[in-house]
């Protein structure tokens, strides 16, 4: 099940308070500014910095290309 739009409209990175990209099929939210992703388990975003995953440059580039291909929009306009 996809995250509700109402939730996406208010979700922000807990570290820099900025918008995230929602990768629904992969099951995570991604902060491209910090190269950090947050997993989604059982339709619940795990928005804890300690539980997030830092991605390397190659993975960041892959995610940004995928984001452009899918025309993903940030969770909110900063």
C-alpha positions as CSV (number, residue, x, y, z in Angstrom):
1,X,0.0,0.0,0.0
2,X,1.3,3.5,-0.8
3,X,1.7,6.2,1.7
4,X,-1.2,8.6,1.9
5,X,-0.7,11.9,0.2
6,X,-1.7,13.8,3.4
7,X,1.3,12.1,5.1
8,X,3.6,12.8,2.2
9,X,2.7,16.5,2.2
10,X,4.1,16.9,5.7
11,X,7.0,14.4,5.8
12,X,10.4,16.0,6.2
13,X,13.9,14.8,6.9
14,X,14.4,14.7,10.7
15,X,18.0,16.0,10.3
16,X,17.7,19.0,7.9
17,X,13.9,19.4,7.9
18,X,13.8,19.5,4.1
19,X,11.6,17.6,1.6
20,X,12.2,14.0,0.7
21,X,11.7,11.9,-2.5
22,X,9.3,9.0,-2.1
23,X,10.4,5.8,-3.9
24,X,7.2,3.8,-3.5
25,X,8.3,0.6,-5.3
26,X,11.6,0.4,-3.3
27,X,10.0,1.2,0.0
28,X,12.0,4.3,1.2
29,X,12.1,8.0,1.4
30,X,15.3,9.7,0.2
31,X,17.0,13.0,1.1
32,X,19.2,13.8,-1.9
33,X,20.9,16.7,0.0
34,X,22.4,14.4,2.7
35,X,22.5,11.2,0.6
36,X,20.4,9.5,3.3
37,X,17.4,7.2,2.9
38,X,14.7,6.1,5.3
39,X,13.0,2.8,5.0
40,X,9.3,2.2,5.1
41,X,8.1,-0.9,7.0
42,X,4.5,-2.1,6.9
43,X,3.5,1.3,5.5
44,X,5.2,3.2,8.3
45,X,8.2,5.5,7.5
46,X,11.0,4.9,9.9
47,X,12.1,8.5,10.3
48,X,14.9,8.0,12.9
49,X,18.3,9.3,11.9
50,X,20.0,6.4,13.6
51,X,17.9,4.0,11.6
52,X,18.6,5.7,8.2
53,X,21.1,4.5,5.6
54,X,23.8,6.7,4.1
55,X,24.2,6.0,0.4
56,X,27.4,6.3,-1.6
57,X,27.9,8.5,-4.7
58,X,27.0,5.8,-7.2
59,X,23.8,4.9,-5.4
60,X,22.9,8.6,-5.1
61,X,23.4,9.0,-8.9
62,X,21.2,5.9,-9.5
63,X,18.5,7.3,-7.3
64,X,18.6,10.7,-8.9
65,X,18.3,9.1,-12.4
66,X,15.4,7.0,-11.2
67,X,13.8,10.0,-9.7
68,X,14.1,11.9,-13.0
69,X,12.8,8.9,-15.0
70,X,9.8,8.6,-12.8
71,X,9.3,12.4,-12.4
72,X,9.2,12.1,-8.6
73,X,8.3,15.2,-6.8
74,X,9.5,16.2,-3.3
75,X,7.2,15.5,-0.4
76,X,6.6,19.3,-0.1
77,X,7.8,22.5,-1.7
78,X,10.6,24.1,0.3
